[in-house]
Amino acid sequence: MGLNIPSALTQVLLIEDTSQIGYARRTAQQFSERLGFDETDAGRVALVATELASNILKHATHGELHLRAIGNGGVELIAIDRGQGFDINRGLVDGHSTTGTQGIGLGAISRLAQVFDVHADQRGTAVLARLTPRSATATDIRYGVSQHSLHDDPHCGDAWHLAIEPDRFSVMMADGLGHGEHAERAARAGEAVFAENAFIDATVLMSDMHAGMNGTRGGAMAVAQYDVLADNLRFTGVGNIGASLIGPGTSRGLASHPGIVGVQFRKVHPFDYAQVAGQLLILFSDGLQSRWNLSDYPGLVHRHPALIAAILHRDFCRGRDDVTVFVIALEAIDG
């Protein structure tokens, strides 16, 4: 049995004063309850949200709390700021504080969350917590996505979709031309076709998405299919969806074909990349600057993909278009 994780915007909560801590707590609790968390488990999410928001004000004076569902019944919270950072190892010790408080925040979060990770440097700090209900048996899916519409428009011209089966996954990203409602319609039309047959031959899949997007304004499209047993990544792209493979000390861009899916399109051929186990695949729409390099962030490549996506968005968002950053580890994955 497979798992399909559909496109969804990242919910962003501004944390700039103490009054917003309570709002973040209530929002996170209600969000988790909608996902099926019971009162006790939703209370854990609320406590984590409170600690994350409080830490932002303590260490950076302002920042954001990002909230999203992760597709396996769990909820993800990321606190991200542009403060001066701090010593992560010391910060995890209960009782340590640089602000005169009790210093229980990070230690409490690491115990409450099933998945916990942190990255801090001179650019700022990002703290990840993923929580699932106590009764859940799902393992963590090592992917992350940060998706935002221009000016918080309810319509987003970007779309993505992750399909998972035992020992393989397939992911797409679309960027409808322009932004707003018509761009969203184009991108979502492509996503709908992808969700029906995510693992078919990539050339056929791209042609099917082209047909499905006919009548819309069209857009850029990329599909990446990873086979764990063959240790092969097949990438098929049309237009300006950015794609990179990041390995130990290496980074390579993945080639796309020219065209507009749904409007002007010729049959395309996929590119195969072998022996990529352990590397990261990063897909991003053109709302993100392309001149980023993970080697400029010592240790970040080893952090959770969700932290990488959030930090790239923080530091390289152009601010004049919808933007999506998707990061996934190429490794064994449960369906």
C-alpha positions as CSV (number, residue, x, y, z in Angstrom):
1,M,0.0,0.0,0.0
2,G,1.4,3.4,-1.0
3,L,1.3,6.8,0.4
4,N,0.4,10.0,-1.5
5,I,1.3,13.4,0.0
6,P,-0.4,16.2,-1.9
7,S,0.7,19.8,-2.3
8,A,-0.1,22.2,0.6
9,L,1.1,25.6,1.6
10,T,3.3,26.1,4.7
11,Q,1.4,27.9,7.4
12,V,3.5,30.7,8.7
13,L,2.9,32.3,12.1
14,L,4.8,35.5,12.9
15,I,6.4,35.6,16.3
16,E,7.3,39.2,17.2
17,D,5.8,39.7,20.7
18,T,4.6,37.6,23.6
19,S,1.0,37.9,22.6
20,Q,1.7,35.8,19.6
21,I,2.9,32.8,21.7
22,G,-0.6,32.1,22.8
23,Y,-1.9,32.3,19.3
24,A,0.8,29.9,18.0
25,R,-0.1,27.5,20.8
26,R,-3.8,27.5,20.0
27,T,-3.3,27.3,16.2
28,A,-0.9,24.3,16.5
29,Q,-3.3,22.5,18.9
30,Q,-6.3,23.0,16.6
31,F,-4.2,22.0,13.6
32,S,-3.2,18.7,15.2
33,E,-6.7,18.0,16.3
34,R,-7.9,18.3,12.7
35,L,-5.3,15.7,11.8
36,G,-6.8,13.3,14.4
37,F,-4.7,13.9,17.4
38,D,-6.5,13.3,20.7
39,E,-6.5,15.8,23.5
40,T,-3.3,14.5,25.1
41,D,-1.3,14.3,21.9
42,A,-2.6,17.7,20.8
43,G,-1.5,19.1,24.1
44,R,2.0,17.9,23.4
45,V,1.9,19.7,20.1
46,A,0.7,22.9,21.8
47,L,3.5,22.7,24.4
48,V,6.1,22.3,21.7
49,A,4.7,25.3,19.8
50,T,4.8,27.3,23.0
51,E,8.4,26.5,23.6
52,L,9.5,27.1,20.0
53,A,7.8,30.5,19.9
54,S,9.2,31.4,23.3
55,N,12.7,30.5,22.2
56,I,12.4,32.7,19.1
57,L,11.6,35.7,21.3
58,K,14.4,34.8,23.8
59,H,17.2,34.3,21.3
60,A,16.2,36.4,18.2
61,T,13.4,38.8,19.3
62,H,11.4,37.9,16.2
63,G,11.0,35.1,13.7
64,E,8.5,32.6,12.3
65,L,6.9,29.3,13.3
66,H,6.1,27.1,10.3
67,L,3.4,24.5,10.6
68,R,2.4,21.7,8.2
69,A,1.1,18.2,8.0
70,I,3.8,15.7,7.0
71,G,1.6,13.1,5.3
72,N,1.9,10.1,7.6
73,G,-0.5,11.4,10.3
74,G,2.1,13.7,11.9
75,V,2.5,17.4,12.3
76,E,5.7,19.4,11.7
77,L,6.7,22.6,13.4
78,I,9.8,24.6,12.5
79,A,10.9,27.7,14.4
80,I,13.2,29.9,12.2
81,D,14.8,33.2,12.8
82,R,17.7,35.4,11.8
83,G,19.3,35.8,15.2
84,Q,22.9,35.3,16.0
85,G,22.5,31.6,16.8
86,F,23.7,29.7,19.9
87,D,25.6,26.6,21.1
88,I,23.2,23.8,20.2
89,N,24.8,21.2,22.6
90,R,24.7,23.6,25.6
91,G,21.2,24.7,24.7
92,L,19.9,21.1,24.9
93,V,21.1,20.8,28.6
94,D,18.2,21.5,31.0
95,G,19.0,24.5,33.1
96,H,21.3,26.2,30.6
97,S,20.1,29.6,29.5
98,T,21.6,32.7,27.8
99,T,18.6,34.8,28.7
100,G,18.2,34.3,32.4
101,T,15.2,31.9,32.1
102,Q,14.9,28.3,33.3
103,G,16.3,27.0,30.1
104,I,13.9,24.1,29.7
105,G,12.9,24.8,26.0
106,L,15.0,22.7,23.7
107,G,15.4,19.8,26.1
108,A,11.6,19.6,26.6
109,I,11.0,19.8,22.8
110,S,13.6,17.0,22.1
111,R,11.7,14.7,24.6
112,L,8.2,15.5,23.4
113,A,8.9,15.2,19.6
114,Q,9.5,11.9,17.7
115,V,11.8,13.8,15.4
116,F,14.0,16.7,16.6
117,D,16.8,18.6,14.8
118,V,18.5,22.0,15.0
119,H,20.8,24.1,12.8
120,A,22.3,27.3,14.1
121,D,24.9,29.6,12.7
122,Q,25.6,33.4,12.3
123,R,22.6,33.6,9.9
124,G,20.1,32.4,12.4
125,T,18.6,29.3,13.9
126,A,16.1,26.7,12.7
127,V,14.6,24.1,15.1
128,L,12.5,21.2,13.8
129,A,10.0,19.1,15.7
130,R,7.8,16.4,14.2
131,L,5.1,14.8,16.4
132,T,2.8,11.9,15.7
133,P,0.0,10.5,17.9
134,R,1.3,8.0,20.5
135,S,-0.7,5.2,18.9
136,A,0.9,5.8,15.5
137,T,3.5,3.3,14.1
138,A,4.6,5.3,11.0
139,T,8.3,6.0,10.7
140,D,9.7,9.4,9.7
141,I,9.8,10.3,6.0
142,R,13.0,12.1,5.5
143,Y,11.7,14.8,3.3
144,G,10.9,18.5,3.8
145,V,9.1,21.1,1.8
146,S,8.6,24.9,2.2
147,Q,5.9,26.3,0.0
148,H,4.7,29.9,0.1
149,S,2.5,32.0,-2.2
150,L,3.3,35.5,-3.2
151,H,2.0,38.1,-0.6
152,D,0.2,35.3,1.2
153,D,-2.3,34.9,-1.7
154,P,-4.6,32.0,-0.9
155,H,-3.9,30.8,-4.5
156,C,-0.4,29.4,-5.2
157,G,0.9,28.8,-8.7
158,D,3.4,26.1,-7.5
159,A,2.4,22.6,-6.7
160,W,4.2,19.4,-5.7
161,H,3.2,15.8,-4.9
162,L,5.1,12.9,-3.3
163,A,4.1,9.3,-4.0
164,I,5.8,6.6,-1.9
165,E,5.8,2.8,-2.3
166,P,8.1,0.3,-0.7
167,D,11.6,0.8,-2.0
168,R,10.7,3.7,-4.3
169,F,9.2,7.1,-4.5
170,S,8.1,9.6,-7.2
171,V,7.9,13.3,-6.8
172,M,6.7,16.1,-9.0
173,M,6.9,19.9,-8.9
174,A,5.0,22.3,-11.1
175,D,5.2,26.1,-11.5
176,G,2.2,27.5,-13.4
177,L,3.0,30.5,-15.5
178,G,2.7,33.7,-13.4
179,H,1.0,33.5,-10.1
180,G,-2.5,33.6,-8.6
181,E,-5.6,31.6,-9.4
182,H,-4.9,30.8,-13.0
183,A,-1.3,29.7,-12.3
184,E,-2.7,27.5,-9.5
185,R,-5.2,25.9,-11.8
186,A,-2.4,24.9,-14.3
187,A,-0.2,23.5,-11.6
188,R,-2.9,21.6,-9.9
189,A,-4.1,20.1,-13.2
190,G,-0.6,18.6,-13.6
191,E,-0.5,17.4,-10.1
192,A,-3.9,15.6,-10.5
193,V,-2.6,13.6,-13.5
194,F,0.6,12.8,-11.6
195,A,-1.2,11.5,-8.5
196,E,-3.1,8.9,-10.6
197,N,0.0,7.3,-12.2
198,A,3.1,8.6,-10.4
199,F,5.3,5.5,-11.2
200,I,4.6,5.0,-14.9
201,D,7.3,5.6,-17.5
202,A,8.4,9.2,-17.1
203,T,8.1,10.1,-20.8
204,V,4.4,8.8,-20.9
205,L,3.7,10.6,-17.6
206,M,5.0,13.9,-18.8
207,S,2.9,13.6,-22.0
208,D,-0.2,12.8,-19.9
209,M,0.4,15.8,-17.7
210,H,0.8,17.9,-20.8
211,A,-2.6,16.7,-22.0
212,G,-4.1,17.3,-18.5
213,M,-2.8,20.8,-18.4
214,N,-4.2,21.7,-21.9
215,G,-6.5,24.6,-21.7
216,T,-4.6,26.2,-18.8
217,R,-1.8,28.7,-19.1
218,G,0.6,25.8,-18.6
219,G,3.9,25.8,-16.7
220,A,7.2,24.3,-15.9
221,M,7.2,20.7,-14.6
222,A,9.7,18.2,-13.2
223,V,9.4,14.6,-12.1
224,A,12.0,12.6,-10.2
225,Q,11.5,8.8,-9.7
226,Y,13.9,7.0,-7.3
227,D,14.3,3.2,-7.2
228,V,16.1,2.1,-4.0
229,L,17.0,-1.4,-5.1
230,A,18.4,-0.2,-8.5
231,D,19.9,2.9,-6.7
232,N,18.8,5.0,-9.7
233,L,17.2,8.4,-9.9
234,R,15.4,9.2,-13.1
235,F,14.7,12.9,-13.7
236,T,12.5,14.4,-16.3
237,G,12.1,18.2,-16.5
238,V,10.5,20.8,-18.8
239,G,11.0,24.5,-18.1
240,N,12.8,26.2,-15.2
241,I,12.2,23.9,-12.2
242,G,15.6,23.8,-10.5
243,A,17.0,20.4,-9.5
244,S,20.2,19.5,-7.7
245,L,21.8,16.3,-6.4
246,I,23.9,17.0,-3.3
247,G,26.4,14.4,-2.1
248,P,29.4,14.4,0.2
249,G,31.4,17.4,-1.1
250,T,29.6,17.3,-4.4
251,S,26.7,19.2,-6.1
252,R,25.3,18.8,-9.6
253,G,22.4,20.3,-11.4
254,L,19.9,18.1,-13.2
255,A,19.1,19.1,-16.8
256,S,15.6,20.0,-18.1
257,H,14.2,20.5,-21.5
258,P,12.8,23.8,-22.9
259,G,9.1,24.2,-23.2
260,I,5.8,24.9,-21.4
261,V,3.8,21.8,-20.3
262,G,0.2,22.2,-21.4
263,V,1.1,24.8,-24.1
264,Q,4.2,24.1,-26.1
265,F,5.7,20.7,-25.6
266,R,7.7,18.1,-27.4
267,K,8.3,14.6,-26.3
268,V,11.1,14.6,-23.7
269,H,13.5,12.0,-22.6
270,P,14.5,11.4,-19.0
271,F,18.0,11.5,-17.5
272,D,19.3,8.7,-15.3
273,Y,21.6,9.2,-12.4
274,A,23.1,6.0,-10.9
275,Q,24.6,5.2,-7.5
276,V,23.0,8.2,-5.7
277,A,22.1,6.5,-2.4
278,G,22.8,8.8,0.6
279,Q,22.6,11.9,-1.5
280,L,19.9,14.7,-1.3
281,L,17.5,15.6,-4.1
282,I,16.5,19.3,-4.0
283,L,13.8,20.7,-6.3
284,F,12.8,24.3,-6.3
285,S,10.7,26.7,-8.3
286,D,12.0,30.0,-9.7
287,G,10.8,31.9,-6.7
288,L,14.0,30.7,-5.2
289,Q,17.4,32.2,-6.2
290,S,19.6,29.6,-7.9
291,R,22.9,30.8,-6.5
292,W,22.9,28.9,-3.2
293,N,25.5,26.4,-2.0
294,L,25.0,24.1,0.9
295,S,28.7,24.0,1.5
296,D,28.4,27.6,2.7
297,Y,26.4,26.1,5.7
298,P,28.8,23.8,7.6
299,G,27.0,20.7,8.7
300,L,23.6,21.6,7.1
301,V,23.8,18.8,4.6
302,H,23.7,16.3,7.5
303,R,20.6,17.9,9.1
304,H,17.0,16.8,8.4
305,P,15.7,17.7,4.9
306,A,12.9,19.8,6.4
307,L,15.5,22.1,8.0
308,I,17.3,22.4,4.7
309,A,14.2,23.4,2.9
310,A,13.2,26.0,5.5
311,I,16.7,27.6,5.6
312,L,17.0,27.8,1.8
313,H,13.6,29.5,1.7
314,R,14.7,31.9,4.5
315,D,17.9,33.0,2.8
316,F,17.2,32.8,-0.9
317,C,13.5,33.6,-1.5
318,R,13.3,36.2,-4.3
319,G,10.1,37.7,-2.8
320,R,8.4,38.4,-6.1
321,D,6.8,35.1,-7.0
322,D,5.4,31.9,-5.4
323,V,8.2,29.8,-4.0
324,T,8.6,26.1,-3.3
325,V,11.6,24.2,-2.0
326,F,11.5,20.4,-1.8
327,V,14.3,18.3,-0.2
328,I,14.3,14.5,0.1
329,A,17.0,12.0,1.2
330,L,17.7,9.2,-1.3
331,E,17.5,6.2,0.9
332,A,15.3,3.3,1.8
333,I,11.7,4.5,2.4
334,D,8.6,2.7,3.6
335,G,5.4,2.9,1.6
